[in-house]
Amino acid sequence: GRIVIIEHGNGWNSLITHLGSTQVKKGQAVQQGFVLGSAKPDMPEIGVELRKNGRVMDIATILG
């Protein structure tokens, strides 16, 4: 699948994975609520990963 990486600044990145198509281009700025892409029809689940300085963070722990 396709992947979108969002650079938030201060070492924070989000990775959106297993996309069937994307609606953004490399270097494009995005706003909250912007459609990044869509899942594959035969694999409707996407992945979301949060990283700080390259290290995977546990989103559930951060959200409480």
PyMOL Python script that loads the backbone (N, CA, C, O; Angstrom):
from pymol import cmd

cmd.read_pdbstr("""\
ATOM      1  N   GLY A   1       0.812  -1.197   0.000  1.00  0.00           N
ATOM      2  CA  GLY A   1       0.000   0.000   0.000  1.00  0.00           C
ATOM      3  C   GLY A   1       0.850   1.252   0.000  1.00  0.00           C
ATOM      4  O   GLY A   1       2.079   1.200  -0.032  1.00  0.00           O
ATOM      5  N   ARG A   2       0.182   2.342   0.035  1.00  0.00           N
ATOM      6  CA  ARG A   2       0.849   3.646   0.061  1.00  0.00           C
ATOM      7  C   ARG A   2       0.935   4.160   1.489  1.00  0.00           C
ATOM      8  O   ARG A   2       0.191   3.720   2.367  1.00  0.00           O
ATOM      9  N   ILE A   3       1.847   5.093   1.712  1.00  0.00           N
ATOM     10  CA  ILE A   3       2.054   5.663   3.033  1.00  0.00           C
ATOM     11  C   ILE A   3       2.141   7.185   2.918  1.00  0.00           C
ATOM     12  O   ILE A   3       2.694   7.716   1.954  1.00  0.00           O
ATOM     13  N   VAL A   4       1.590   7.873   3.911  1.00  0.00           N
ATOM     14  CA  VAL A   4       1.719   9.321   4.018  1.00  0.00           C
ATOM     15  C   VAL A   4       2.414   9.603   5.348  1.00  0.00           C
ATOM     16  O   VAL A   4       2.006   9.088   6.389  1.00  0.00           O
ATOM     17  N   ILE A   5       3.454  10.413   5.308  1.00  0.00           N
ATOM     18  CA  ILE A   5       4.162  10.820   6.521  1.00  0.00           C
ATOM     19  C   ILE A   5       3.909  12.305   6.732  1.00  0.00           C
ATOM     20  O   ILE A   5       4.161  13.124   5.847  1.00  0.00           O
ATOM     21  N   ILE A   6       3.410  12.639   7.909  1.00  0.00           N
ATOM     22  CA  ILE A   6       3.142  14.037   8.256  1.00  0.00           C
ATOM     23  C   ILE A   6       4.187  14.472   9.271  1.00  0.00           C
ATOM     24  O   ILE A   6       4.329  13.859  10.329  1.00  0.00           O
ATOM     25  N   GLU A   7       4.911  15.526   8.947  1.00  0.00           N
ATOM     26  CA  GLU A   7       5.893  16.100   9.867  1.00  0.00           C
ATOM     27  C   GLU A   7       5.220  17.211  10.652  1.00  0.00           C
ATOM     28  O   GLU A   7       4.816  18.227  10.087  1.00  0.00           O
ATOM     29  N   HIS A   8       5.101  17.007  11.979  1.00  0.00           N
ATOM     30  CA  HIS A   8       4.429  17.983  12.836  1.00  0.00           C
ATOM     31  C   HIS A   8       5.384  19.031  13.406  1.00  0.00           C
ATOM     32  O   HIS A   8       4.945  20.083  13.870  1.00  0.00           O
ATOM     33  N   GLY A   9       6.665  18.752  13.373  1.00  0.00           N
ATOM     34  CA  GLY A   9       7.659  19.645  13.962  1.00  0.00           C
ATOM     35  C   GLY A   9       8.134  19.118  15.305  1.00  0.00           C
ATOM     36  O   GLY A   9       7.493  18.251  15.900  1.00  0.00           O
ATOM     37  N   ASN A  10       9.248  19.635  15.780  1.00  0.00           N
ATOM     38  CA  ASN A  10       9.833  19.233  17.060  1.00  0.00           C
ATOM     39  C   ASN A  10      10.062  17.725  17.159  1.00  0.00           C
ATOM     40  O   ASN A  10       9.973  17.158  18.248  1.00  0.00           O
ATOM     41  N   GLY A  11      10.359  17.068  16.028  1.00  0.00           N
ATOM     42  CA  GLY A  11      10.661  15.644  16.024  1.00  0.00           C
ATOM     43  C   GLY A  11       9.455  14.724  15.944  1.00  0.00           C
ATOM     44  O   GLY A  11       9.624  13.505  15.937  1.00  0.00           O
ATOM     45  N   TRP A  12       8.244  15.265  15.884  1.00  0.00           N
ATOM     46  CA  TRP A  12       7.020  14.458  15.835  1.00  0.00           C
ATOM     47  C   TRP A  12       6.603  14.195  14.390  1.00  0.00           C
ATOM     48  O   TRP A  12       6.589  15.104  13.560  1.00  0.00           O
ATOM     49  N   ASN A  13       6.261  12.926  14.100  1.00  0.00           N
ATOM     50  CA  ASN A  13       5.766  12.506  12.790  1.00  0.00           C
ATOM     51  C   ASN A  13       4.609  11.532  12.966  1.00  0.00           C
ATOM     52  O   ASN A  13       4.571  10.756  13.921  1.00  0.00           O
ATOM     53  N   SER A  14       3.675  11.584  12.039  1.00  0.00           N
ATOM     54  CA  SER A  14       2.602  10.592  11.965  1.00  0.00           C
ATOM     55  C   SER A  14       2.765   9.838  10.661  1.00  0.00           C
ATOM     56  O   SER A  14       3.030  10.438   9.619  1.00  0.00           O
ATOM     57  N   LEU A  15       2.607   8.525  10.713  1.00  0.00           N
ATOM     58  CA  LEU A  15       2.646   7.692   9.514  1.00  0.00           C
ATOM     59  C   LEU A  15       1.260   7.081   9.329  1.00  0.00           C
ATOM     60  O   LEU A  15       0.742   6.423  10.231  1.00  0.00           O
ATOM     61  N   ILE A  16       0.669   7.297   8.174  1.00  0.00           N
ATOM     62  CA  ILE A  16      -0.610   6.721   7.819  1.00  0.00           C
ATOM     63  C   ILE A  16      -0.295   5.672   6.747  1.00  0.00           C
ATOM     64  O   ILE A  16       0.186   6.015   5.667  1.00  0.00           O
ATOM     65  N   THR A  17      -0.563   4.404   7.042  1.00  0.00           N
ATOM     66  CA  THR A  17      -0.115   3.313   6.180  1.00  0.00           C
ATOM     67  C   THR A  17      -1.282   2.492   5.625  1.00  0.00           C
ATOM     68  O   THR A  17      -2.427   2.640   6.051  1.00  0.00           O
ATOM     69  N   HIS A  18      -0.965   1.641   4.680  1.00  0.00           N
ATOM     70  CA  HIS A  18      -1.916   0.727   4.030  1.00  0.00           C
ATOM     71  C   HIS A  18      -2.983   1.469   3.221  1.00  0.00           C
ATOM     72  O   HIS A  18      -4.114   0.998   3.099  1.00  0.00           O
ATOM     73  N   LEU A  19      -2.621   2.625   2.674  1.00  0.00           N
ATOM     74  CA  LEU A  19      -3.565   3.381   1.852  1.00  0.00           C
ATOM     75  C   LEU A  19      -3.594   2.807   0.433  1.00  0.00           C
ATOM     76  O   LEU A  19      -2.565   2.391  -0.098  1.00  0.00           O
ATOM     77  N   GLY A  20      -4.765   2.790  -0.165  1.00  0.00           N
ATOM     78  CA  GLY A  20      -4.898   2.347  -1.555  1.00  0.00           C
ATOM     79  C   GLY A  20      -4.605   3.476  -2.522  1.00  0.00           C
ATOM     80  O   GLY A  20      -4.112   3.254  -3.628  1.00  0.00           O
ATOM     81  N   SER A  21      -4.917   4.704  -2.087  1.00  0.00           N
ATOM     82  CA  SER A  21      -4.635   5.882  -2.907  1.00  0.00           C
ATOM     83  C   SER A  21      -4.345   7.052  -1.986  1.00  0.00           C
ATOM     84  O   SER A  21      -4.764   7.058  -0.829  1.00  0.00           O
ATOM     85  N   THR A  22      -3.634   8.035  -2.495  1.00  0.00           N
ATOM     86  CA  THR A  22      -3.338   9.241  -1.721  1.00  0.00           C
ATOM     87  C   THR A  22      -3.827  10.464  -2.479  1.00  0.00           C
ATOM     88  O   THR A  22      -3.925  10.461  -3.706  1.00  0.00           O
ATOM     89  N   GLN A  23      -4.132  11.510  -1.717  1.00  0.00           N
ATOM     90  CA  GLN A  23      -4.594  12.759  -2.316  1.00  0.00           C
ATOM     91  C   GLN A  23      -3.663  13.915  -1.972  1.00  0.00           C
ATOM     92  O   GLN A  23      -4.029  15.081  -2.121  1.00  0.00           O
ATOM     93  N   VAL A  24      -2.463  13.588  -1.514  1.00  0.00           N
ATOM     94  CA  VAL A  24      -1.473  14.609  -1.177  1.00  0.00           C
ATOM     95  C   VAL A  24      -0.188  14.318  -1.936  1.00  0.00           C
ATOM     96  O   VAL A  24       0.047  13.198  -2.391  1.00  0.00           O
ATOM     97  N   LYS A  25       0.632  15.342  -2.061  1.00  0.00           N
ATOM     98  CA  LYS A  25       1.924  15.214  -2.734  1.00  0.00           C
ATOM     99  C   LYS A  25       3.042  15.502  -1.753  1.00  0.00           C
ATOM    100  O   LYS A  25       2.836  16.186  -0.751  1.00  0.00           O
ATOM    101  N   LYS A  26       4.208  14.989  -2.035  1.00  0.00           N
ATOM    102  CA  LYS A  26       5.377  15.199  -1.189  1.00  0.00           C
ATOM    103  C   LYS A  26       5.611  16.693  -0.991  1.00  0.00           C
ATOM    104  O   LYS A  26       5.644  17.459  -1.953  1.00  0.00           O
ATOM    105  N   GLY A  27       5.771  17.095   0.261  1.00  0.00           N
ATOM    106  CA  GLY A  27       6.038  18.485   0.588  1.00  0.00           C
ATOM    107  C   GLY A  27       4.805  19.351   0.749  1.00  0.00           C
ATOM    108  O   GLY A  27       4.910  20.512   1.144  1.00  0.00           O
ATOM    109  N   GLN A  28       3.647  18.805   0.449  1.00  0.00           N
ATOM    110  CA  GLN A  28       2.401  19.574   0.538  1.00  0.00           C
ATOM    111  C   GLN A  28       2.021  19.807   1.998  1.00  0.00           C
ATOM    112  O   GLN A  28       2.076  18.884   2.811  1.00  0.00           O
ATOM    113  N   ALA A  29       1.638  21.036   2.331  1.00  0.00           N
ATOM    114  CA  ALA A  29       1.129  21.335   3.669  1.00  0.00           C
ATOM    115  C   ALA A  29      -0.322  20.889   3.753  1.00  0.00           C
ATOM    116  O   ALA A  29      -1.088  21.058   2.804  1.00  0.00           O
ATOM    117  N   VAL A  30      -0.694  20.322   4.885  1.00  0.00           N
ATOM    118  CA  VAL A  30      -2.077  19.889   5.097  1.00  0.00           C
ATOM    119  C   VAL A  30      -2.615  20.521   6.375  1.00  0.00           C
ATOM    120  O   VAL A  30      -1.862  20.858   7.289  1.00  0.00           O
ATOM    121  N   GLN A  31      -3.919  20.672   6.416  1.00  0.00           N
ATOM    122  CA  GLN A  31      -4.604  21.212   7.589  1.00  0.00           C
ATOM    123  C   GLN A  31      -5.405  20.100   8.262  1.00  0.00           C
ATOM    124  O   GLN A  31      -5.660  19.057   7.659  1.00  0.00           O
ATOM    125  N   GLN A  32      -5.797  20.326   9.506  1.00  0.00           N
ATOM    126  CA  GLN A  32      -6.637  19.371  10.208  1.00  0.00           C
ATOM    127  C   GLN A  32      -7.904  19.108   9.397  1.00  0.00           C
ATOM    128  O   GLN A  32      -8.533  20.044   8.904  1.00  0.00           O
ATOM    129  N   GLY A  33      -8.274  17.847   9.260  1.00  0.00           N
ATOM    130  CA  GLY A  33      -9.463  17.465   8.519  1.00  0.00           C
ATOM    131  C   GLY A  33      -9.240  17.227   7.041  1.00  0.00           C
ATOM    132  O   GLY A  33     -10.157  16.786   6.349  1.00  0.00           O
ATOM    133  N   PHE A  34      -8.057  17.502   6.541  1.00  0.00           N
ATOM    134  CA  PHE A  34      -7.740  17.308   5.126  1.00  0.00           C
ATOM    135  C   PHE A  34      -7.754  15.816   4.799  1.00  0.00           C
ATOM    136  O   PHE A  34      -7.239  15.011   5.576  1.00  0.00           O
ATOM    137  N   VAL A  35      -8.328  15.442   3.679  1.00  0.00           N
ATOM    138  CA  VAL A  35      -8.346  14.042   3.244  1.00  0.00           C
ATOM    139  C   VAL A  35      -6.977  13.684   2.671  1.00  0.00           C
ATOM    140  O   VAL A  35      -6.529  14.273   1.687  1.00  0.00           O
ATOM    141  N   LEU A  36      -6.319  12.708   3.303  1.00  0.00           N
ATOM    142  CA  LEU A  36      -4.985  12.292   2.872  1.00  0.00           C
ATOM    143  C   LEU A  36      -5.040  11.231   1.791  1.00  0.00           C
ATOM    144  O   LEU A  36      -4.158  11.161   0.935  1.00  0.00           O
ATOM    145  N   GLY A  37      -6.077  10.401   1.828  1.00  0.00           N
ATOM    146  CA  GLY A  37      -6.211   9.309   0.878  1.00  0.00           C
ATOM    147  C   GLY A  37      -7.342   8.401   1.313  1.00  0.00           C
ATOM    148  O   GLY A  37      -8.189   8.775   2.125  1.00  0.00           O
ATOM    149  N   SER A  38      -7.337   7.189   0.753  1.00  0.00           N
ATOM    150  CA  SER A  38      -8.379   6.230   1.111  1.00  0.00           C
ATOM    151  C   SER A  38      -7.787   4.830   1.198  1.00  0.00           C
ATOM    152  O   SER A  38      -6.743   4.532   0.618  1.00  0.00           O
ATOM    153  N   ALA A  39      -8.490   3.980   1.945  1.00  0.00           N
ATOM    154  CA  ALA A  39      -8.062   2.600   2.117  1.00  0.00           C
ATOM    155  C   ALA A  39      -8.301   1.811   0.836  1.00  0.00           C
ATOM    156  O   ALA A  39      -9.059   2.233  -0.037  1.00  0.00           O
ATOM    157  N   LYS A  40      -7.651   0.674   0.739  1.00  0.00           N
ATOM    158  CA  LYS A  40      -7.867  -0.237  -0.386  1.00  0.00           C
ATOM    159  C   LYS A  40      -9.246  -0.867  -0.240  1.00  0.00           C
ATOM    160  O   LYS A  40      -9.658  -1.181   0.877  1.00  0.00           O
ATOM    161  N   PRO A  41      -9.963  -1.058  -1.330  1.00  0.00           N
ATOM    162  CA  PRO A  41     -11.292  -1.688  -1.243  1.00  0.00           C
ATOM    163  C   PRO A  41     -11.251  -3.085  -0.611  1.00  0.00           C
ATOM    164  O   PRO A  41     -12.172  -3.459   0.117  1.00  0.00           O
ATOM    165  N   ASP A  42     -10.202  -3.851  -0.879  1.00  0.00           N
ATOM    166  CA  ASP A  42     -10.103  -5.216  -0.347  1.00  0.00           C
ATOM    167  C   ASP A  42      -9.421  -5.273   1.024  1.00  0.00           C
ATOM    168  O   ASP A  42      -9.319  -6.349   1.613  1.00  0.00           O
ATOM    169  N   MET A  43      -8.950  -4.121   1.542  1.00  0.00           N
ATOM    170  CA  MET A  43      -8.296  -4.046   2.845  1.00  0.00           C
ATOM    171  C   MET A  43      -8.696  -2.713   3.476  1.00  0.00           C
ATOM    172  O   MET A  43      -7.934  -1.748   3.422  1.00  0.00           O
ATOM    173  N   PRO A  44      -9.890  -2.658   4.078  1.00  0.00           N
ATOM    174  CA  PRO A  44     -10.439  -1.382   4.521  1.00  0.00           C
ATOM    175  C   PRO A  44      -9.806  -0.775   5.771  1.00  0.00           C
ATOM    176  O   PRO A  44     -10.229   0.296   6.207  1.00  0.00           O
ATOM    177  N   GLU A  45      -8.811  -1.425   6.355  1.00  0.00           N
ATOM    178  CA  GLU A  45      -8.172  -0.875   7.553  1.00  0.00           C
ATOM    179  C   GLU A  45      -6.866  -0.183   7.189  1.00  0.00           C
ATOM    180  O   GLU A  45      -6.066  -0.706   6.412  1.00  0.00           O
ATOM    181  N   ILE A  46      -6.662   1.003   7.763  1.00  0.00           N
ATOM    182  CA  ILE A  46      -5.394   1.705   7.602  1.00  0.00           C
ATOM    183  C   ILE A  46      -4.638   1.652   8.923  1.00  0.00           C
ATOM    184  O   ILE A  46      -5.209   1.344   9.969  1.00  0.00           O
ATOM    185  N   GLY A  47      -3.362   1.955   8.860  1.00  0.00           N
ATOM    186  CA  GLY A  47      -2.544   1.990  10.066  1.00  0.00           C
ATOM    187  C   GLY A  47      -2.151   3.417  10.394  1.00  0.00           C
ATOM    188  O   GLY A  47      -1.965   4.243   9.500  1.00  0.00           O
ATOM    189  N   VAL A  48      -2.025   3.702  11.685  1.00  0.00           N
ATOM    190  CA  VAL A  48      -1.589   5.021  12.142  1.00  0.00           C
ATOM    191  C   VAL A  48      -0.477   4.800  13.162  1.00  0.00           C
ATOM    192  O   VAL A  48      -0.631   4.049  14.125  1.00  0.00           O
ATOM    193  N   GLU A  49       0.640   5.470  12.928  1.00  0.00           N
ATOM    194  CA  GLU A  49       1.784   5.344  13.825  1.00  0.00           C
ATOM    195  C   GLU A  49       2.277   6.736  14.179  1.00  0.00           C
ATOM    196  O   GLU A  49       2.400   7.590  13.300  1.00  0.00           O
ATOM    197  N   LEU A  50       2.557   6.975  15.441  1.00  0.00           N
ATOM    198  CA  LEU A  50       3.089   8.249  15.904  1.00  0.00           C
ATOM    199  C   LEU A  50       4.533   8.035  16.332  1.00  0.00           C
ATOM    200  O   LEU A  50       4.843   7.103  17.074  1.00  0.00           O
ATOM    201  N   ARG A  51       5.408   8.907  15.855  1.00  0.00           N
ATOM    202  CA  ARG A  51       6.835   8.794  16.197  1.00  0.00           C
ATOM    203  C   ARG A  51       7.364  10.107  16.750  1.00  0.00           C
ATOM    204  O   ARG A  51       6.947  11.189  16.337  1.00  0.00           O
ATOM    205  N   LYS A  52       8.286   9.990  17.686  1.00  0.00           N
ATOM    206  CA  LYS A  52       9.004  11.142  18.241  1.00  0.00           C
ATOM    207  C   LYS A  52      10.482  10.872  18.042  1.00  0.00           C
ATOM    208  O   LYS A  52      11.022   9.918  18.602  1.00  0.00           O
ATOM    209  N   ASN A  53      11.142  11.707  17.247  1.00  0.00           N
ATOM    210  CA  ASN A  53      12.564  11.535  16.938  1.00  0.00           C
ATOM    211  C   ASN A  53      12.864  10.124  16.435  1.00  0.00           C
ATOM    212  O   ASN A  53      13.883   9.534  16.792  1.00  0.00           O
ATOM    213  N   GLY A  54      11.966   9.586  15.601  1.00  0.00           N
ATOM    214  CA  GLY A  54      12.165   8.284  14.992  1.00  0.00           C
ATOM    215  C   GLY A  54      11.718   7.107  15.834  1.00  0.00           C
ATOM    216  O   GLY A  54      11.708   5.977  15.347  1.00  0.00           O
ATOM    217  N   ARG A  55      11.347   7.340  17.089  1.00  0.00           N
ATOM    218  CA  ARG A  55      10.916   6.255  17.968  1.00  0.00           C
ATOM    219  C   ARG A  55       9.397   6.152  17.955  1.00  0.00           C
ATOM    220  O   ARG A  55       8.699   7.161  18.051  1.00  0.00           O
ATOM    221  N   VAL A  56       8.886   4.923  17.834  1.00  0.00           N
ATOM    222  CA  VAL A  56       7.442   4.699  17.834  1.00  0.00           C
ATOM    223  C   VAL A  56       6.892   4.984  19.223  1.00  0.00           C
ATOM    224  O   VAL A  56       7.420   4.495  20.221  1.00  0.00           O
ATOM    225  N   MET A  57       5.828   5.777  19.281  1.00  0.00           N
ATOM    226  CA  MET A  57       5.185   6.127  20.539  1.00  0.00           C
ATOM    227  C   MET A  57       3.882   5.350  20.682  1.00  0.00           C
ATOM    228  O   MET A  57       3.230   5.031  19.688  1.00  0.00           O
ATOM    229  N   ASP A  58       3.506   5.046  21.923  1.00  0.00           N
ATOM    230  CA  ASP A  58       2.254   4.348  22.191  1.00  0.00           C
ATOM    231  C   ASP A  58       1.139   5.386  22.283  1.00  0.00           C
ATOM    232  O   ASP A  58       1.020   6.097  23.280  1.00  0.00           O
ATOM    233  N   ILE A  59       0.336   5.464  21.243  1.00  0.00           N
ATOM    234  CA  ILE A  59      -0.729   6.476  21.173  1.00  0.00           C
ATOM    235  C   ILE A  59      -1.705   6.305  22.318  1.00  0.00           C
ATOM    236  O   ILE A  59      -2.147   7.300  22.893  1.00  0.00           O
ATOM    237  N   ALA A  60      -2.055   5.081  22.668  1.00  0.00           N
ATOM    238  CA  ALA A  60      -3.019   4.833  23.751  1.00  0.00           C
ATOM    239  C   ALA A  60      -2.528   5.400  25.074  1.00  0.00           C
ATOM    240  O   ALA A  60      -3.313   5.958  25.840  1.00  0.00           O
ATOM    241  N   THR A  61      -1.238   5.262  25.346  1.00  0.00           N
ATOM    242  CA  THR A  61      -0.672   5.788  26.592  1.00  0.00           C
ATOM    243  C   THR A  61      -0.705   7.312  26.606  1.00  0.00           C
ATOM    244  O   THR A  61      -0.999   7.920  27.634  1.00  0.00           O
ATOM    245  N   ILE A  62      -0.405   7.925  25.469  1.00  0.00           N
ATOM    246  CA  ILE A  62      -0.406   9.385  25.381  1.00  0.00           C
ATOM    247  C   ILE A  62      -1.813   9.942  25.594  1.00  0.00           C
ATOM    248  O   ILE A  62      -1.988  10.961  26.262  1.00  0.00           O
ATOM    249  N   LEU A  63      -2.816   9.269  25.023  1.00  0.00           N
ATOM    250  CA  LEU A  63      -4.194   9.729  25.139  1.00  0.00           C
ATOM    251  C   LEU A  63      -4.819   9.407  26.486  1.00  0.00           C
ATOM    252  O   LEU A  63      -5.845   9.978  26.857  1.00  0.00           O
ATOM    253  N   GLY A  64      -4.191   8.482  27.221  1.00  0.00           N
ATOM    254  CA  GLY A  64      -4.699   8.124  28.542  1.00  0.00           C
ATOM    255  C   GLY A  64      -5.769   7.116  28.446  1.00  0.00           C
ATOM    256  O   GLY A  64      -6.315   6.696  29.466  1.00  0.00           O
TER     257      GLY A  64
END
""", "prot")
cmd.dss("prot")
cmd.show_as("cartoon", "prot")
cmd.util.cbc("prot")
cmd.orient("prot")
